[in-house]
Amino acid sequence: MKLIFATNNQHKVDEIRHAINSRFELLSLKEAGIEIDIPEPHNSLEENASEKSRTIFQITHTNCFSEDTGLEVTALNREPGVKSARYAGEGKSFDKNIDKLLAKLEGKMDTTARFRTVISLILDGNENQFEGICTGMITRERKGANGFGYDPIFVPDGSDKTFAEMELTEKDRFSHRAKATQKLVAFLNTLEPKL
């Protein structure tokens, strides 16, 4: 079964490819020959994920899915949340986003946070959504060189390493994106005889 993953983020493609069943052929937007940057205008992960998958389905009429992920920091009233990628501005600078987050956390004792991913799958025009959550804490300084986004300052519950200190196989044991992807794959597996 062919699925287009509506993202231009190669890190996300690598993570989901690592987590998804090899029976499904996964194409990134680039591999599908689609050169657009889909806007994320909404105030919820659910709506943004839906916007991206519906946009690609309308263009391609091919089964597809998208995801939107936010980091929700307890002491910052769940910021940056839906604005995670653009927290420090439209340039989507991971370093500037981290700098802003750490500055806002200065003087706050509570560093608990969670990553939340929402996947929107469109099959034959019908949408299903799947959520994955990973709870943990924010570190005061960056650690590790793997991953992307806020990975260097996020330690998931049950580990003493940041996501950026982990290889993909280890990150998959905790990852919000892997949890949402597992739900996606389980759903696809229930449909497989019909596909």
C-alpha positions in Angstrom: 0.0 0.0 0.0 1.3 3.4 -1.0 1.0 6.3 1.5 2.2 9.9 1.0 3.5 11.5 4.2 2.6 15.2 3.9 5.9 16.7 5.3 9.0 18.4 4.0 10.9 17.4 7.2 13.3 14.6 6.4 13.9 13.9 10.2 10.2 13.1 10.6 10.2 10.9 7.5 13.2 9.0 8.9 11.5 8.5 12.3 8.2 7.3 10.8 9.9 5.1 8.3 11.8 3.5 11.1 8.5 2.9 13.1 6.2 1.9 10.3 5.6 -1.6 8.9 7.6 -2.3 5.8 4.5 -3.5 4.0 3.5 0.1 3.5 5.4 2.2 0.9 6.0 5.6 2.4 6.6 8.6 0.1 7.7 12.0 1.4 6.3 15.1 -0.4 9.6 15.4 -2.2 9.6 11.8 -3.3 6.0 12.2 -4.6 7.1 15.2 -6.6 5.1 17.8 -4.6 6.9 21.0 -3.9 4.7 23.0 -1.5 4.9 24.3 2.1 1.5 23.7 3.6 0.4 26.4 6.1 -0.4 25.5 9.7 -2.9 28.3 10.5 -4.9 26.7 13.2 -4.8 26.8 17.0 -4.7 23.0 17.5 -2.5 20.1 16.4 -5.6 18.2 15.3 -6.7 21.0 12.9 -3.2 21.6 11.5 -2.7 17.9 10.9 -6.0 17.7 9.1 -5.2 20.7 7.0 -2.0 19.2 5.7 -3.5 15.7 4.9 -6.6 17.2 3.2 -4.4 19.5 1.1 -2.3 16.7 -0.2 -5.3 14.4 -0.7 -7.0 17.1 -2.8 -3.9 17.5 -4.9 -3.0 13.8 -5.4 -6.2 11.8 -4.7 -3.7 9.4 -3.1 -4.1 7.9 0.4 -1.9 10.1 2.7 -1.3 11.2 6.2 0.3 14.1 8.0 1.2 14.9 11.5 1.6 17.9 13.8 3.6 17.8 16.9 3.9 20.2 19.8 6.0 20.5 22.9 3.8 21.5 25.9 5.6 22.8 28.9 3.6 22.8 32.1 5.1 26.0 33.7 4.6 28.0 30.5 0.8 27.2 30.2 1.5 24.5 27.6 3.7 26.7 25.5 5.0 26.5 22.8 2.4 23.9 21.9 1.0 24.3 18.4 3.5 27.1 17.7 6.5 24.8 18.5 8.2 25.0 15.1 7.8 28.8 14.9 8.2 29.7 18.6 11.0 32.2 18.0 9.7 33.4 14.6 8.8 32.2 11.1 12.3 31.1 10.4 11.8 27.8 12.2 15.2 28.0 13.9 15.6 25.1 16.3 18.4 26.9 18.2 16.4 30.1 18.6 13.3 28.2 19.7 15.3 26.4 22.4 17.0 29.7 23.5 13.5 31.3 23.9 12.1 28.3 25.8 15.1 28.1 28.2 14.9 31.9 28.8 11.2 31.7 29.7 11.9 28.8 32.1 14.5 30.7 34.0 13.6 30.9 37.7 10.8 28.3 37.4 11.1 25.1 39.4 8.7 23.0 37.4 10.3 21.7 34.2 7.8 19.0 33.4 6.6 18.9 29.8 5.2 16.6 27.2 5.5 16.1 23.5 2.1 15.4 21.7 1.8 14.2 18.1 -1.5 14.0 16.2 -1.5 12.0 12.9 -4.3 12.6 10.4 -4.8 9.8 7.9 -6.9 10.1 4.9 -8.0 6.9 3.1 -10.4 7.2 0.2 -11.4 10.6 1.4 -12.2 9.5 5.0 -10.1 10.9 7.9 -8.9 9.1 11.1 -6.7 10.7 13.7 -4.2 9.1 16.1 -2.5 10.7 19.1 0.9 9.9 20.7 2.1 11.5 24.0 5.5 11.3 25.7 5.9 12.9 29.1 9.2 14.1 30.5 11.2 17.2 31.6 13.1 20.0 30.1 16.9 20.2 30.9 18.6 23.5 31.6 21.2 22.9 28.9 21.5 21.1 25.6 22.8 17.5 25.5 23.4 15.3 22.5 23.7 15.8 18.7 21.0 13.5 17.3 17.4 14.2 16.5 16.0 17.7 15.8 13.8 20.4 17.3 13.7 20.4 21.1 15.4 16.9 21.3 18.6 18.3 23.0 16.6 19.6 26.0 13.9 16.9 26.5 14.4 13.9 28.7 11.5 11.4 28.5 10.2 9.8 31.7 12.0 6.5 32.3 15.3 7.7 30.9 18.2 9.9 32.0 19.1 10.8 28.4 17.7 13.6 26.2 16.2 12.5 22.9 19.3 14.0 21.2 21.5 11.5 23.1 19.6 8.5 21.7 19.8 6.5 18.6 16.5 6.1 16.7 15.8 2.6 18.1 16.1 3.8 21.7 14.1 7.0 21.0 11.3 4.8 19.5 10.7 3.2 22.9 9.6 6.6 24.3 8.7 8.7 21.3 5.3 10.5 20.9 5.7 10.2 17.1 6.4 6.4 17.4 3.3 5.9 19.6 1.0 7.7 17.2 2.6 5.8 14.3 2.0 2.5 16.1 -1.7 3.4 16.3 -1.7 4.3 12.6 -0.1 1.0 11.6 -2.5 -1.0 13.9 -5.4 0.7 12.2 -4.0 0.0 8.7 -3.4 -3.6 9.6 -7.1 -4.1 10.5 -8.0 -2.8 7.0 -5.4 -4.6 5.0 -7.5 -7.4 3.6 -9.7 -4.7 2.0 -6.8 -2.6 0.7 
